[in-house]
Amino acid sequence: MPEIASRSRTQPPPPRIVYEALTKPDRDPTRPWLILHNDEQRPSIPEAADPNLVVWTSIWLWRPDARIRFGIIGPPHGSTTLSWTLIVDELVPDGETIVRMRNESTNSSTRTCASRSVNSHPIKDPSSTPVERSPFRHRTP
């Protein structure tokens, strides 16, 4: 399966928090962060290795073969380097589609993993007003 895009970003929380947020996006119903748009679907997790790897199935209804592989690296109590790689089946999309998927993946992982506002992603429903959410609020056991 060809890798068609990838990015990395440092996140403040430790790897276990990032892993938990990626594998359990609904863990805190008072702080939803996985904001899906009309042309996106909730991913499932076909592969995971705690706390270093999470693979999501496609978020795109129109490209169900795509996968987003998240690599999670960092010390147990320090910040995390989160990388994502977009993987598709052998029929590699054209350049314009790759740019679209890369940008939507970046925005999806930003919605997922950064403390940035989800407003960086175009909103399909103008009546909805997203608020800034971070899935990485530290929890005390």
C-alpha positions in Angstrom: 0.0 0.0 0.0 1.6 3.3 -1.1 2.2 6.1 1.4 1.0 9.3 -0.1 1.4 11.8 2.6 2.8 12.2 6.1 3.4 14.8 8.8 4.8 15.0 12.4 4.1 17.4 15.2 5.1 17.6 18.9 2.3 17.3 21.4 2.6 18.3 25.1 1.0 15.2 26.7 2.9 11.9 27.1 2.5 9.0 24.7 -0.1 7.1 26.8 -2.4 10.1 26.8 -2.1 10.5 23.0 -2.6 6.8 22.5 -5.7 6.8 24.7 -7.2 9.8 22.9 -6.7 8.2 19.5 -8.1 4.9 20.5 -11.0 6.2 22.7 -12.1 9.4 21.2 -15.3 9.4 23.2 -13.7 8.8 26.5 -14.9 12.1 27.9 -18.4 13.0 26.6 -18.1 16.5 28.1 -15.1 17.2 25.8 -15.8 15.8 22.3 -12.9 16.4 20.0 -13.4 14.1 17.0 -15.5 16.4 14.9 -16.6 14.7 11.7 -18.0 16.5 8.7 -20.8 15.4 6.3 -18.3 13.7 4.0 -16.4 11.9 6.8 -17.1 8.8 8.9 -15.9 7.6 12.3 -12.8 5.5 11.8 -12.4 2.0 13.3 -9.0 0.8 14.6 -7.8 -2.3 12.8 -4.3 -2.2 14.4 -2.8 -0.7 17.6 0.2 -1.3 19.8 0.0 0.5 23.1 1.4 3.2 23.3 3.3 3.6 20.0 0.9 2.9 17.1 -2.7 3.5 16.1 -4.1 2.8 12.7 -7.4 4.3 11.7 -9.6 3.1 8.8 -10.6 5.7 6.3 -12.4 8.8 7.5 -13.5 9.4 3.9 -16.8 7.9 2.6 -15.5 8.3 -1.0 -12.1 6.6 -0.3 -12.8 3.6 2.0 -9.4 1.9 1.2 -7.4 4.8 2.9 -5.7 4.3 6.3 -4.1 6.8 8.6 -1.2 5.4 10.6 -0.3 7.3 13.7 3.2 6.8 15.2 3.5 7.9 18.8 7.0 8.4 20.2 8.2 10.0 23.5 9.3 9.3 27.1 6.6 8.0 29.5 6.3 11.4 31.3 7.4 13.9 28.6 6.0 15.3 25.4 5.1 13.2 22.4 6.1 13.3 18.8 3.0 12.3 16.9 3.4 11.4 13.2 0.7 10.3 10.8 1.0 8.6 7.4 -1.8 8.4 4.8 -1.8 5.0 3.1 -4.0 4.0 0.2 -4.4 0.9 -2.0 -2.5 0.6 -5.3 -4.7 3.0 -7.2 -2.9 6.1 -6.1 -5.1 9.2 -6.5 -4.1 12.1 -8.7 -2.1 15.0 -7.3 -5.1 17.2 -6.6 -6.8 14.5 -4.7 -3.6 13.7 -2.7 -3.4 17.4 -1.7 -7.1 17.3 -0.6 -6.6 14.1 1.4 -3.3 15.4 2.9 -5.0 18.6 4.0 -8.0 16.9 5.4 -5.7 14.4 7.2 -3.7 17.3 8.6 -6.9 18.9 9.7 -8.2 15.7 11.1 -5.1 15.0 13.1 -5.0 18.6 14.2 -8.6 18.2 15.4 -7.4 15.1 17.0 -4.1 15.9 18.5 -3.4 19.6 18.8 -4.7 22.3 21.0 -5.6 24.3 17.9 -9.2 25.2 17.0 -11.2 22.9 14.8 -12.1 26.0 12.8 -9.0 25.4 10.7 -11.1 22.8 8.8 -13.9 24.1 6.6 -17.3 23.6 8.2 -19.8 22.0 5.9 -22.8 22.9 8.1 -22.8 26.7 8.8 -25.3 26.3 11.6 -22.7 24.4 13.7 -20.1 26.4 15.5 -17.2 24.2 16.7 -15.3 25.1 19.8 -11.7 24.5 20.6 -11.1 21.1 22.2 -8.0 19.2 23.1 -8.3 15.5 23.7 -5.2 15.5 25.9 -6.2 16.9 29.2 -4.3 15.0 31.8 -6.3 12.8 34.1 -5.5 11.7 37.6 -6.4 8.1 38.2 
